[in-house]
């Protein structure tokens, strides 16, 4: 997408928002709500006295600030009753500190809902193993990450009409930040799997399948090699599956899962998996429908909800070039508007706007950010 086309897309989104009215409001209001939030127990915060909602915004790194600017422009044009409480937190731009992290956490805890860009994690070890991303997830106990991989109308890929959901446990597993050098030249990296958290994410997946009318849950693992750790995860999923006799349950080894997703993704419905596998599958599946720029994501704890792109990339090489695709962020925004029960705004401003531009040929390139 050229800079001119990207600018035209943003400007036309605003025009579209201002121009839609009439009987469509009644039609849009009748659309079903997203149910993901109710599965974790998180409830939307009440509106304030002036009938507006306060939402924490963390733009993150790379093109995150540009995407958030687009979101704010669309919200302003649509008179969406949301006030953003914005914080800039970055490990690579000297905008990270314990004080700032606590400010972000306080805001998220007060507002209960946040929209976030990717906070880039540098590879260099500087004394702290846990990234700010991981610390946010753990402190808020954002255990369930949900990525709905859905083919976009008007954009053809090798596999069209895809509709599958990836549910990832994201507070333990390989990303437990427990590493040490036992002897010189030997590093031990601990993978933590617990029965409690494995059963919790399995229950979330089966509840999701039940409430969304889906037919099958597939547990992704490597229990043939990691017999105790992944074995416990697989056992926990199988135990929970017995409580849901109407939902078909299967399991698949992670490497075979990757191949099957590329060859025949239609065989999958809801997939549930530990942390690292979810990170890999999220990105692989995003590539099946167009790339990181078109897949939204959402994370839940018992109290809080955070919305971000489904495949997390800062896309630093595109900063300032006006070529980053806003679709994933706009779709993520629609999810949190549904969470706030702002149903008409979600459908009108984001979902219909994105569909309009796909059909009119704007979103054709720069899908793989």
C-alpha positions as CSV (number, residue, x, y, z in Angstrom):
1,X,0.0,0.0,0.0
2,X,1.5,3.3,-1.0
3,X,1.6,6.3,1.4
4,X,-1.1,8.0,-0.6
5,X,-3.4,5.0,-0.5
6,X,-2.8,4.5,3.2
7,X,-3.7,8.2,3.8
8,X,-6.7,7.8,1.6
9,X,-7.8,4.7,3.6
10,X,-7.6,6.6,6.9
11,X,-9.4,9.7,5.5
12,X,-12.1,7.6,3.9
13,X,-12.7,5.6,7.1
14,X,-13.5,8.9,8.8
15,X,-15.8,9.9,5.9
16,X,-17.6,6.6,6.0
17,X,-18.2,6.9,9.8
18,X,-19.8,10.3,9.3
19,X,-21.9,9.2,6.4
20,X,-23.6,6.0,7.7
21,X,-26.9,6.4,9.4
22,X,-30.6,5.5,9.1
23,X,-32.1,2.0,9.2
24,X,-28.6,0.4,9.4
25,X,-28.5,1.3,13.1
26,X,-31.3,-1.1,13.9
27,X,-29.7,-3.8,11.9
28,X,-26.3,-3.4,13.5
29,X,-27.8,-3.3,17.0
30,X,-29.2,-6.7,16.5
31,X,-25.8,-8.4,15.8
32,X,-24.6,-10.9,18.4
33,X,-22.1,-9.9,21.1
34,X,-18.7,-11.4,21.5
35,X,-18.7,-13.9,24.3
36,X,-15.0,-14.3,25.0
37,X,-15.0,-12.0,28.0
38,X,-17.8,-13.8,29.9
39,X,-15.8,-17.0,29.7
40,X,-13.1,-15.7,32.0
41,X,-15.4,-13.8,34.4
42,X,-14.2,-10.4,33.3
43,X,-17.1,-7.9,33.2
44,X,-17.2,-4.6,31.3
45,X,-16.7,-1.6,33.6
46,X,-19.7,0.7,34.1
47,X,-19.9,4.0,32.2
48,X,-19.0,7.1,34.1
49,X,-21.5,9.8,35.1
50,X,-21.0,11.5,31.7
51,X,-21.8,8.2,29.9
52,X,-18.3,7.7,28.7
53,X,-15.8,4.8,29.3
54,X,-12.2,5.3,30.2
55,X,-9.8,2.9,28.5
56,X,-6.1,2.4,29.0
57,X,-4.1,2.8,25.8
58,X,-0.4,1.6,25.5
59,X,0.7,2.3,21.9
60,X,3.9,0.2,22.3
61,X,6.8,0.2,19.8
62,X,7.2,0.3,16.0
63,X,4.0,1.3,14.2
64,X,1.9,1.0,17.3
65,X,1.7,4.7,17.9
66,X,0.7,5.3,14.2
67,X,-2.1,2.6,14.5
68,X,-3.3,4.2,17.7
69,X,-3.5,7.6,16.0
70,X,-5.7,6.1,13.4
71,X,-7.9,4.6,16.1
72,X,-8.2,7.9,17.9
73,X,-9.1,9.7,14.6
74,X,-11.9,7.2,13.8
75,X,-13.2,7.4,17.3
76,X,-13.3,11.2,17.2
77,X,-15.1,11.2,13.9
78,X,-17.7,8.6,15.2
79,X,-18.2,10.4,18.5
80,X,-17.5,7.1,20.3
81,X,-18.0,7.6,24.1
82,X,-14.5,6.4,25.1
83,X,-11.7,8.4,26.7
84,X,-8.2,7.1,26.4
85,X,-5.7,7.2,29.2
86,X,-2.5,6.9,27.3
87,X,0.9,5.6,28.5
88,X,4.1,5.2,26.6
89,X,6.0,2.1,27.8
90,X,9.0,0.9,25.8
91,X,12.1,-1.1,26.6
92,X,13.9,0.1,23.4
93,X,13.0,3.8,23.6
94,X,14.2,4.5,27.2
95,X,10.5,4.8,28.2
96,X,10.4,1.9,30.7
97,X,10.8,2.0,34.4
98,X,9.3,0.3,37.5
99,X,7.4,3.5,38.2
100,X,5.9,3.7,34.7
101,X,5.0,0.0,34.8
102,X,3.1,0.6,38.0
103,X,1.3,3.5,36.5
104,X,0.2,1.4,33.6
105,X,-0.9,-1.4,35.9
106,X,-2.8,1.0,38.1
107,X,-4.6,2.4,35.1
108,X,-5.5,-1.1,33.7
109,X,-6.8,-2.2,37.1
110,X,-8.9,0.9,37.5
111,X,-10.3,0.9,34.0
112,X,-10.6,-2.9,33.6
113,X,-10.0,-2.7,29.9
114,X,-7.0,-1.7,27.7
115,X,-5.9,-1.5,24.1
116,X,-2.2,-2.2,23.5
117,X,0.4,-2.2,20.8
118,X,3.4,-4.5,20.8
119,X,6.0,-3.6,23.4
120,X,9.2,-4.8,21.7
121,X,11.4,-7.1,23.8
122,X,15.2,-6.7,23.2
123,X,17.2,-9.9,23.0
124,X,20.1,-8.5,25.1
125,X,20.1,-9.6,28.7
126,X,20.3,-6.5,31.0
127,X,19.7,-8.1,34.4
128,X,16.0,-8.8,34.1
129,X,14.7,-12.0,32.3
130,X,11.0,-11.2,32.3
131,X,10.0,-8.7,29.6
132,X,7.5,-5.9,30.3
133,X,5.0,-7.8,28.2
134,X,5.3,-10.8,30.4
135,X,5.2,-8.8,33.6
136,X,2.0,-7.1,32.5
137,X,0.3,-10.5,31.7
138,X,1.4,-12.0,35.0
139,X,0.5,-9.1,37.3
140,X,-3.0,-9.0,35.7
141,X,-3.2,-12.8,35.4
142,X,-4.1,-12.5,31.7
143,X,-4.1,-16.2,31.3
144,X,-6.2,-16.6,28.1
145,X,-5.2,-15.3,24.8
146,X,-7.8,-15.7,22.0
147,X,-7.0,-15.2,18.3
148,X,-9.9,-15.7,15.9
149,X,-8.4,-16.5,12.5
150,X,-11.0,-15.5,9.9
151,X,-10.7,-15.1,6.2
152,X,-11.4,-11.5,5.1
153,X,-14.1,-11.1,2.4
154,X,-12.7,-9.8,-0.8
155,X,-9.1,-10.9,-0.1
156,X,-8.2,-14.2,-1.6
157,X,-5.5,-16.4,-0.1
158,X,-4.4,-20.1,-0.7
159,X,-7.1,-21.2,1.8
160,X,-10.3,-19.1,1.8
161,X,-13.3,-19.2,4.1
162,X,-11.1,-20.1,7.1
163,X,-12.7,-19.8,10.6
164,X,-10.7,-21.2,13.5
165,X,-9.8,-20.0,17.0
166,X,-6.5,-20.3,18.8
167,X,-6.6,-20.2,22.6
168,X,-3.2,-19.9,24.3
169,X,-2.2,-20.1,28.0
170,X,0.2,-17.2,28.4
171,X,1.3,-17.0,32.0
172,X,3.6,-20.0,32.3
173,X,5.2,-22.6,30.0
174,X,8.4,-21.8,28.2
175,X,8.0,-18.1,29.0
176,X,8.3,-18.5,32.7
177,X,11.5,-16.4,32.7
178,X,13.4,-19.0,34.8
179,X,16.9,-19.4,33.3
180,X,20.3,-19.8,34.9
181,X,23.8,-20.9,34.1
182,X,24.3,-24.0,36.2
183,X,28.0,-24.3,35.2
184,X,30.0,-22.3,32.7
185,X,28.7,-22.8,29.2
186,X,25.5,-24.6,30.3
187,X,22.2,-22.8,30.5
188,X,19.1,-24.3,32.1
189,X,15.7,-22.8,31.0
190,X,12.8,-24.1,33.0
191,X,9.4,-24.8,31.4
192,X,6.6,-24.6,34.1
193,X,3.4,-26.5,33.5
194,X,0.8,-26.7,36.4
195,X,-2.4,-28.7,36.6
196,X,-4.3,-25.7,37.9
197,X,-3.5,-23.5,34.9
198,X,-3.7,-26.3,32.4
199,X,-7.2,-27.1,33.6
200,X,-8.2,-23.4,33.7
201,X,-7.2,-22.8,30.0
202,X,-8.8,-26.1,28.9
203,X,-12.1,-25.1,30.6
204,X,-11.9,-21.7,29.0
205,X,-11.5,-23.4,25.6
206,X,-14.4,-25.8,26.1
207,X,-16.6,-23.0,27.4
208,X,-15.7,-20.9,24.4
209,X,-16.6,-23.8,22.1
210,X,-19.9,-24.4,23.9
211,X,-21.0,-20.7,23.9
212,X,-19.9,-20.1,20.3
213,X,-21.6,-23.1,18.9
214,X,-18.3,-24.8,17.9
215,X,-18.0,-28.5,17.6
216,X,-14.4,-29.5,18.3
217,X,-11.5,-28.6,20.6
218,X,-7.9,-29.8,19.7
219,X,-5.2,-29.8,22.3
220,X,-1.7,-29.1,20.9
221,X,1.3,-30.6,22.7
222,X,4.7,-32.3,22.5
223,X,4.0,-35.0,25.1
224,X,5.8,-37.6,23.1
225,X,9.1,-35.8,24.0
226,X,8.2,-33.7,27.1
227,X,6.4,-36.6,28.8
228,X,5.9,-35.0,32.2
229,X,5.3,-31.3,31.4
230,X,3.3,-31.6,28.2
231,X,2.0,-34.9,29.5
232,X,0.4,-33.0,32.4
233,X,-1.1,-30.4,30.1
234,X,-2.6,-33.1,27.8
235,X,-3.9,-35.1,30.8
236,X,-5.6,-31.9,32.1
237,X,-7.2,-31.2,28.8
238,X,-8.5,-34.8,28.5
239,X,-10.0,-34.6,32.1
240,X,-11.8,-31.4,31.3
241,X,-13.0,-32.8,28.0
242,X,-15.0,-35.4,29.8
243,X,-17.2,-32.7,31.3
244,X,-18.2,-31.6,27.8
245,X,-19.6,-34.7,26.0
246,X,-21.2,-32.7,23.2
247,X,-17.8,-31.2,22.1
248,X,-15.5,-33.5,20.2
249,X,-12.0,-33.6,21.7
250,X,-8.7,-34.5,19.9
251,X,-5.0,-33.9,20.4
252,X,-2.2,-33.3,18.0
253,X,1.6,-33.0,18.3
254,X,2.8,-29.4,17.6
255,X,5.0,-30.2,14.6
256,X,2.3,-32.1,12.9
257,X,-0.2,-29.4,13.7
258,X,2.0,-26.8,11.9
259,X,2.0,-29.0,8.8
260,X,-1.7,-29.8,8.9
261,X,-2.5,-26.1,9.3
262,X,-0.7,-25.4,6.1
263,X,-2.1,-28.4,4.2
264,X,-5.7,-28.5,5.5
265,X,-6.6,-25.9,8.1
266,X,-10.3,-26.6,7.6
267,X,-10.0,-29.7,9.9
268,X,-9.5,-27.4,12.9
269,X,-12.1,-25.5,14.9
270,X,-10.8,-24.5,18.4
271,X,-7.2,-25.2,19.3
272,X,-5.9,-24.9,22.9
273,X,-2.2,-25.0,23.8
274,X,0.6,-23.9,26.1
275,X,2.5,-20.6,25.7
276,X,5.2,-21.1,23.2
277,X,3.1,-23.3,20.8
278,X,0.4,-20.6,20.9
279,X,2.9,-17.9,20.0
280,X,4.1,-20.0,16.9
281,X,0.6,-21.1,15.8
282,X,-0.8,-17.5,16.1
283,X,1.7,-16.3,13.6
284,X,1.4,-19.3,11.3
285,X,-2.3,-19.0,11.2
286,X,-2.2,-15.2,10.6
287,X,-0.2,-15.9,7.5
288,X,-2.9,-18.1,6.2
289,X,-5.4,-15.3,6.0
290,X,-3.1,-12.4,5.0
291,X,-0.6,-11.6,7.7
292,X,-0.2,-10.0,11.0
293,X,-1.9,-6.8,9.8
294,X,-5.4,-8.4,9.6
295,X,-5.8,-10.7,12.7
296,X,-7.1,-9.3,16.0
297,X,-6.4,-10.6,19.5
298,X,-7.8,-10.4,23.0
299,X,-6.5,-11.5,26.4
300,X,-8.5,-12.1,29.5
301,X,-8.1,-12.6,33.3
302,X,-10.9,-13.0,35.8
303,X,-11.1,-9.2,36.1
304,X,-9.4,-7.6,33.1
305,X,-9.5,-7.5,29.3
306,X,-6.7,-6.4,27.0
307,X,-7.1,-6.0,23.3
308,X,-4.2,-6.0,20.8
309,X,-3.3,-7.5,17.4
310,X,-3.4,-11.3,17.2
311,X,0.1,-11.7,15.8
312,X,2.4,-9.4,17.8
313,X,4.9,-7.5,15.6
314,X,6.3,-4.0,16.1
315,X,7.0,-3.6,12.3
316,X,9.7,-1.1,13.1
317,X,10.9,-0.9,9.5
318,X,7.6,0.7,8.5
319,X,7.7,3.6,11.0
320,X,7.0,6.9,9.4
321,X,6.3,5.4,6.0
322,X,2.5,5.4,6.3
323,X,2.2,1.8,5.0
324,X,1.1,-0.2,8.1
325,X,-2.2,-1.9,7.7
326,X,-4.6,-0.8,10.5
327,X,-7.1,-3.6,10.0
328,X,-5.9,-5.9,12.9
329,X,-5.9,-3.0,15.3
330,X,-9.3,-1.8,14.1
331,X,-10.8,-5.2,14.5
332,X,-9.2,-5.5,18.0
333,X,-10.9,-2.2,18.8
334,X,-14.2,-3.6,17.6
335,X,-13.8,-6.4,20.1
336,X,-13.3,-4.1,23.0
337,X,-16.2,-1.9,22.0
338,X,-18.3,-5.1,22.1
339,X,-16.8,-5.8,25.5
340,X,-18.0,-2.4,26.6
341,X,-21.4,-3.2,25.1
342,X,-21.0,-0.4,22.6
343,X,-22.5,-2.7,20.0
344,X,-23.5,-0.2,17.3
345,X,-20.2,1.7,17.4
346,X,-18.3,-1.6,17.1
347,X,-20.2,-2.7,14.0
348,X,-20.6,0.6,12.3
349,X,-17.1,2.2,12.8
350,X,-14.9,-0.9,12.6
351,X,-16.4,-4.0,11.2
352,X,-18.4,-2.4,8.4
353,X,-15.6,0.2,7.7
354,X,-13.0,-2.6,7.2
355,X,-15.3,-4.6,5.0
356,X,-16.1,-1.5,2.9
357,X,-12.5,-0.9,2.1
358,X,-11.7,-4.5,1.4
359,X,-14.4,-4.6,-1.2
360,X,-13.3,-1.3,-2.7
361,X,-9.7,-2.5,-3.2
362,X,-7.8,-0.5,-0.6
363,X,-6.5,-3.4,1.6
364,X,-4.5,-5.3,-1.0
365,X,-0.9,-5.0,0.1
366,X,1.1,-4.6,3.3
367,X,-0.9,-7.4,4.9
368,X,2.1,-9.1,6.3
369,X,3.4,-6.7,8.8
